[in-house]
Amino acid sequence: MGNSGRIFLLVSFMSILLIAVGVFGLHGMESARDGLETVYKDSVMPLKYIKTISDMYGNVIVDTTHKVRSGNLTWLQGMKNIDTAVKTINKNWNVYKNTDLLPEEKHLISIIEPLMKAEYSSIEKLTDILKKEDKSAISEYAGNNLYPFIDVILIKLDELGNIQLKIAKSEYDKARIIYDRSRNIAIGSIIIGLLFAAMGTIWIVSSITEPLNKEITVRKLTEKSLRESEIRFRSIFNGTPDAMFIIDPDTDVIVDSNPSASGLLMKSKEEIIGMRQSGLHCPSMEGSSTQAFQWHMMDARHDIATNPIENKIIRGDGTYVWVEAMAQLITLENKDYLLEVFRDVTMRKDMQERLIQTEKMASFGRLAARIVHEINNPLTNVSMKIHNLKYKIAQISLDGTIIAKLEGIEESIDKVSSITKELLLTFRSETTDFMPVNLNDAIKGAVTLLEHRLEGITIHYDLTAIPEIMGDIVDLEHVFINILDNAIYALSNKGDIFIDTSFEGNMVVSGITDTGTGIMEEYLKKVFDPFFTTKEIGTGTGLGLSICYGIISQHNGSIDINSSLGKGTKVTIKIPVKFQ
């Protein structure tokens, strides 16, 4: 059979299949329509009659009586309304009784009809009262005779309505079953038809294209496989969140990079390509770290399995980030390259350093508590004895030289006591009763207290409208006093201090930047350590920033310091707002 004959058979088969599906579909629709009509005729219409009768009793008769009693309706209009209601009740009741009734309905009708007859007598009595326009009689009659009878009738009519609702649901369920069955038959027919059509189409297409398939060579299949493999590699290369670099192992030059690499290094792809791989790394890294990375890359060049190592790299803006580096040898277009992968682990490193700092502060805290205890007891005794000695000397001698010397000793004791108090403040763990605080107020208060030291220094404010935090205003002022004190010391009475606040996410952020001498990189990890100071002996205890660290930690916040020698220092404080 030729191709035209096969196509004709295929078209014929599909046409017959579509006709069959259409017949089944029409059958299902007709059955569902019959079921819905049954529900409407047998259940919805009788329910309508009952609802109308209930409305006439409950709304028209009762409402008309009430309005006539209150004077909102004339006596004549009241009689007309009640007459119309009685006629409507009789008409709908007779129509309802002529529908197909269930035994339960017939039983209720036998109860309701005597009640309705008795109520007709009450309504006639009501009509006579309306004719006489007797206001006192209508009030007494409606409350004692009319309303109680109507309430009983309405209850029984509700029971009839419930029976009709049950009938409607039953009929609807039957119609639904018929519809679902018809739908399933139609869907099954379509699926089976499609399967047969697909099988027939596949057979015809395969018989037509079989000679062409034999002409596909192994070379074309191989080329296709290579192209697909490269597409998959490119998709992964460009889509991964990790920074990737393709490096020529012979020249150490980067020949390609992915978008994540540009984001990590803050450089465009054009700037990255052509760089030497070694130029990515921080020039101030310790020698052991640099050597470890060189060995790592050497192993990758020789296709030796390597484990990830952590390394520090420099970004386009001069900042550094920690990365987890991994390298392996790959082949692209019949040439070997090094694939280097950088994963940003700066946040993880920061968390590790914060954990170490927290553990260090806890250890210092335990030690500080013991030291303060051991120092304060003797100091207290010495102070009391000096006080007694001053008193006795004052009684027996008029020479003030000895008393002055004793007062000098007391001042030294007070200074030591003040240092021990600062030491305890650094490591205190108890919580205080926080109140709503605006960080801008704490900053302004700190600057006000230090105004006498700002000669030659300019303060630049960029304080924006920020939400309140829950905190201790005194402690927060103490934080900013310590930070500003360090900035003033670094400026040596000449330079600028920039103070800004902002709201980022759920955090209130404050930055204090100075144009002073900056901090050496090896000191940055130690600035929050108790007793660490770069100031001259006698000008600082080394507790200021450790106190700041403790206070900000109590506020569930963070404090970070970025500094370069000769380029100034920036302190960033982040504290969550009082509401999530």
Secondary structure, 3 states (H helix, E strand, C coil): CCHHHHHHHHHHHHHHHHHHHHHHHHHHHHHHHHHHHHHHHHHHHHHHHHHHHHHHHHHHHHHHHHHHHHCCCCHHHHHHHHHHHHHHHHHHHHHHHCCCCCHHHHHHHHHHHHHHHHHHHHHHHHHHHHHHCCHHHHHHHHHHHHHHHHHHHHHHHHHHHHHHHHHHHHHHHHHHHHHHHHHHHHHHHHHHHHHHHHHHHHHHHHHHHHHHHCCCCHHHHHHHHHHHHHHHHHHHHHHCCCEEEEEECCCCEEEEECHHHHHHHCCCHHHHCCCEHHHHECCCCCHHHHHHHHHHHHHHHCCCCCCCEEEEEECCCCCEEEEEEEEEEEEECCEEEEEEEEEECHHHHHHHHHHHHHHHHHHHHHHHHHHHHHHHHHHHHHHHHHHHHHHHHHHHCCCHHHHHHHHHHHHHHHHHHHHHHHHHHHHCCCCCCCEEECHHHHHHHHHHHCHHHCCCEEEEEEECCCCCEEECHHHHHHHHHHHHHHHHHHHCCCEEEEEEEEEECCEEEEEEEECCCCCCHHHHCCCCCCCCCCCCCCCCCCCHHHHHHHHHHHCCCEEEEEECCCCCEEEEEEEECCCC
